[in-house]
């Protein structure tokens, strides 16, 4: 068991070491696609979610996030800003609703979150938690974000 754990640790360290050698720009910049989940009580449990991230200055990021409801034409996209900590943790805060559909009895959440960068085979993953408020300042039911991006050769 100890040998297996040591081998797994060595493989992870080797994989993560090669990732750390890449610049923050090449790791984080680009289109990340996945899902956003919401704890019980929201309109739905899962939403398609996408972030287009650009590293602007060292560890600072900007971008646009896109959310919609599965099998539904309703959508929203937001501008966001954020920071990368120690090359592994991305924090973001949506700053402006850029475009959205408006549904009766529904308000899009303005989200912020903390996402951890990991590698799995030929993909980079950003996973973590989000929390938010509506434009009126009411709290949103929080959840998780799962995003992936293909690893550049």
C-alpha positions as a Markdown table, in Angstrom:
| # | Residue | x | y | z |
|---|---|---|---|---|
| 1 | Unk | 0.0 | 0.0 | 0.0 |
| 2 | Unk | 2.8 | 2.4 | 0.9 |
| 3 | Unk | 4.6 | 1.7 | -2.4 |
| 4 | Unk | 1.4 | 2.3 | -4.4 |
| 5 | Unk | 0.8 | 5.6 | -2.6 |
| 6 | Unk | 4.4 | 6.7 | -3.2 |
| 7 | Unk | 4.1 | 5.8 | -6.9 |
| 8 | Unk | 0.8 | 7.8 | -7.2 |
| 9 | Unk | 2.5 | 10.7 | -5.4 |
| 10 | Unk | 5.5 | 10.6 | -7.7 |
| 11 | Unk | 3.3 | 10.5 | -10.8 |
| 12 | Unk | 1.2 | 13.5 | -9.5 |
| 13 | Unk | 4.3 | 15.5 | -8.6 |
| 14 | Unk | 5.9 | 14.8 | -12.0 |
| 15 | Unk | 2.7 | 15.8 | -13.8 |
| 16 | Unk | 2.2 | 18.9 | -11.7 |
| 17 | Unk | 5.9 | 19.8 | -12.0 |
| 18 | Unk | 5.6 | 19.9 | -15.8 |
| 19 | Unk | 2.5 | 22.1 | -15.4 |
| 20 | Unk | 4.2 | 24.5 | -13.1 |
| 21 | Unk | 6.9 | 25.0 | -15.6 |
| 22 | Unk | 4.3 | 26.5 | -18.0 |
| 23 | Unk | 3.4 | 30.1 | -17.6 |
| 24 | Unk | 0.3 | 31.2 | -15.8 |
| 25 | Unk | -0.9 | 32.7 | -19.1 |
| 26 | Unk | -0.6 | 29.4 | -21.0 |
| 27 | Unk | -2.2 | 27.4 | -18.1 |
| 28 | Unk | -5.1 | 29.7 | -17.2 |
| 29 | Unk | -5.8 | 31.7 | -20.4 |
| 30 | Unk | -8.4 | 30.2 | -22.8 |
| 31 | Unk | -11.8 | 28.7 | -22.9 |
| 32 | Unk | -12.9 | 26.5 | -19.9 |
| 33 | Unk | -16.1 | 24.5 | -20.3 |
| 34 | Unk | -18.2 | 22.6 | -17.8 |
| 35 | Unk | -21.0 | 22.9 | -15.3 |
| 36 | Unk | -22.1 | 24.9 | -12.4 |
| 37 | Unk | -24.1 | 23.2 | -9.8 |
| 38 | Unk | -26.5 | 24.8 | -7.3 |
| 39 | Unk | -27.4 | 23.4 | -3.9 |
| 40 | Unk | -31.1 | 22.4 | -3.4 |
| 41 | Unk | -33.6 | 25.2 | -3.7 |
| 42 | Unk | -32.4 | 26.8 | -6.9 |
| 43 | Unk | -34.2 | 26.8 | -10.2 |
| 44 | Unk | -32.1 | 23.8 | -11.3 |
| 45 | Unk | -29.4 | 21.6 | -9.9 |
| 46 | Unk | -26.9 | 21.9 | -12.9 |
| 47 | Unk | -26.3 | 24.6 | -15.5 |
| 48 | Unk | -23.9 | 24.6 | -18.4 |
| 49 | Unk | -21.1 | 27.1 | -17.5 |
| 50 | Unk | -18.1 | 28.5 | -19.5 |
| 51 | Unk | -15.4 | 30.9 | -18.6 |
| 52 | Unk | -13.1 | 32.6 | -21.1 |
| 53 | Unk | -10.1 | 33.7 | -19.1 |
| 54 | Unk | -7.2 | 36.0 | -20.0 |
| 55 | Unk | -4.2 | 36.5 | -17.7 |
| 56 | Unk | -3.6 | 40.2 | -18.0 |
| 57 | Unk | -0.7 | 41.0 | -15.7 |
| 58 | Unk | 1.3 | 38.4 | -13.8 |
| 59 | Unk | -1.4 | 36.8 | -11.6 |
| 60 | Unk | -4.4 | 39.1 | -12.5 |
| 61 | Unk | -7.2 | 37.8 | -14.8 |
| 62 | Unk | -10.1 | 39.2 | -16.6 |
| 63 | Unk | -12.7 | 37.4 | -18.7 |
| 64 | Unk | -16.3 | 36.6 | -19.4 |
| 65 | Unk | -18.5 | 33.9 | -17.9 |
| 66 | Unk | -21.5 | 32.3 | -19.6 |
| 67 | Unk | -24.4 | 30.4 | -17.9 |
| 68 | Unk | -27.6 | 29.1 | -19.2 |
| 69 | Unk | -30.3 | 26.5 | -18.3 |
| 70 | Unk | -30.2 | 23.1 | -20.0 |
| 71 | Unk | -32.8 | 22.7 | -22.8 |
| 72 | Unk | -33.8 | 26.3 | -22.3 |
| 73 | Unk | -33.0 | 29.5 | -24.3 |
| 74 | Unk | -32.4 | 31.6 | -21.2 |
| 75 | Unk | -28.8 | 32.7 | -20.6 |
| 76 | Unk | -26.6 | 35.3 | -19.0 |
| 77 | Unk | -23.0 | 36.4 | -19.4 |
| 78 | Unk | -20.9 | 38.5 | -17.1 |
| 79 | Unk | -17.5 | 40.2 | -17.1 |
| 80 | Unk | -15.3 | 39.1 | -14.3 |
| 81 | Unk | -11.9 | 39.9 | -12.7 |
| 82 | Unk | -9.8 | 37.7 | -10.5 |
| 83 | Unk | -6.4 | 36.6 | -9.2 |
| 84 | Unk | -4.3 | 33.5 | -9.3 |
| 85 | Unk | -2.6 | 32.5 | -6.1 |
| 86 | Unk | 0.6 | 30.3 | -6.1 |
| 87 | Unk | -0.1 | 29.2 | -9.6 |
| 88 | Unk | -2.9 | 26.9 | -8.4 |
| 89 | Unk | -5.9 | 28.8 | -6.9 |
| 90 | Unk | -8.0 | 31.1 | -9.0 |
| 91 | Unk | -10.4 | 33.5 | -7.3 |
| 92 | Unk | -12.9 | 35.4 | -9.4 |
| 93 | Unk | -15.7 | 37.9 | -9.0 |
| 94 | Unk | -18.3 | 38.7 | -11.7 |
| 95 | Unk | -18.4 | 42.5 | -12.0 |
| 96 | Unk | -20.9 | 43.3 | -14.6 |
| 97 | Unk | -23.9 | 41.7 | -16.3 |
| 98 | Unk | -23.1 | 42.0 | -19.9 |
| 99 | Unk | -26.1 | 40.3 | -21.5 |
| 100 | Unk | -29.0 | 38.2 | -20.3 |
| 101 | Unk | -32.5 | 37.0 | -20.9 |
| 102 | Unk | -35.0 | 37.9 | -18.1 |
| 103 | Unk | -37.4 | 35.3 | -16.9 |
| 104 | Unk | -40.4 | 35.9 | -14.7 |
| 105 | Unk | -39.6 | 35.1 | -11.0 |
| 106 | Unk | -35.9 | 34.5 | -11.8 |
| 107 | Unk | -32.8 | 36.6 | -11.3 |
| 108 | Unk | -29.3 | 35.6 | -12.4 |
| 109 | Unk | -26.7 | 35.3 | -9.7 |
| 110 | Unk | -23.6 | 37.6 | -9.8 |
| 111 | Unk | -21.0 | 35.0 | -8.8 |
| 112 | Unk | -17.7 | 34.9 | -7.1 |
| 113 | Unk | -15.6 | 31.8 | -6.4 |
| 114 | Unk | -12.5 | 29.9 | -5.6 |
| 115 | Unk | -11.3 | 27.3 | -8.1 |
| 116 | Unk | -8.3 | 24.9 | -7.8 |
| 117 | Unk | -6.2 | 24.0 | -10.8 |
| 118 | Unk | -5.4 | 20.3 | -11.2 |
| 119 | Unk | -4.3 | 18.0 | -14.1 |
| 120 | Unk | -6.0 | 14.8 | -15.2 |
| 121 | Unk | -4.4 | 13.0 | -18.2 |
| 122 | Unk | -4.5 | 15.5 | -21.1 |
| 123 | Unk | -6.8 | 18.0 | -19.4 |
| 124 | Unk | -6.5 | 20.9 | -17.0 |
| 125 | Unk | -9.4 | 21.1 | -14.4 |
| 126 | Unk | -10.7 | 24.1 | -12.5 |
| 127 | Unk | -13.0 | 23.0 | -9.7 |
| 128 | Unk | -14.3 | 24.7 | -6.6 |
| 129 | Unk | -17.0 | 26.6 | -5.0 |
| 130 | Unk | -19.1 | 29.7 | -5.9 |
| 131 | Unk | -21.4 | 32.0 | -4.0 |
| 132 | Unk | -23.3 | 34.9 | -5.2 |
| 133 | Unk | -25.9 | 37.7 | -4.9 |
| 134 | Unk | -28.7 | 39.0 | -7.1 |
| 135 | Unk | -28.6 | 42.5 | -8.6 |
| 136 | Unk | -30.8 | 43.4 | -5.6 |
| 137 | Unk | -28.3 | 42.2 | -3.1 |
| 138 | Unk | -30.2 | 39.0 | -2.1 |
| 139 | Unk | -28.1 | 36.0 | -1.5 |
| 140 | Unk | -28.1 | 33.1 | -4.0 |
| 141 | Unk | -28.0 | 29.5 | -3.2 |
| 142 | Unk | -24.3 | 28.5 | -3.6 |
| 143 | Unk | -22.8 | 25.5 | -5.4 |
| 144 | Unk | -19.8 | 24.2 | -7.2 |
| 145 | Unk | -18.1 | 24.8 | -10.5 |
| 146 | Unk | -16.4 | 22.1 | -12.6 |
| 147 | Unk | -14.5 | 23.3 | -15.7 |
| 148 | Unk | -12.0 | 21.7 | -18.0 |
| 149 | Unk | -9.6 | 22.7 | -20.8 |
| 150 | Unk | -7.4 | 20.5 | -23.0 |
| 151 | Unk | -3.7 | 20.6 | -22.1 |
| 152 | Unk | -1.7 | 22.3 | -24.8 |
| 153 | Unk | 1.2 | 20.2 | -26.1 |
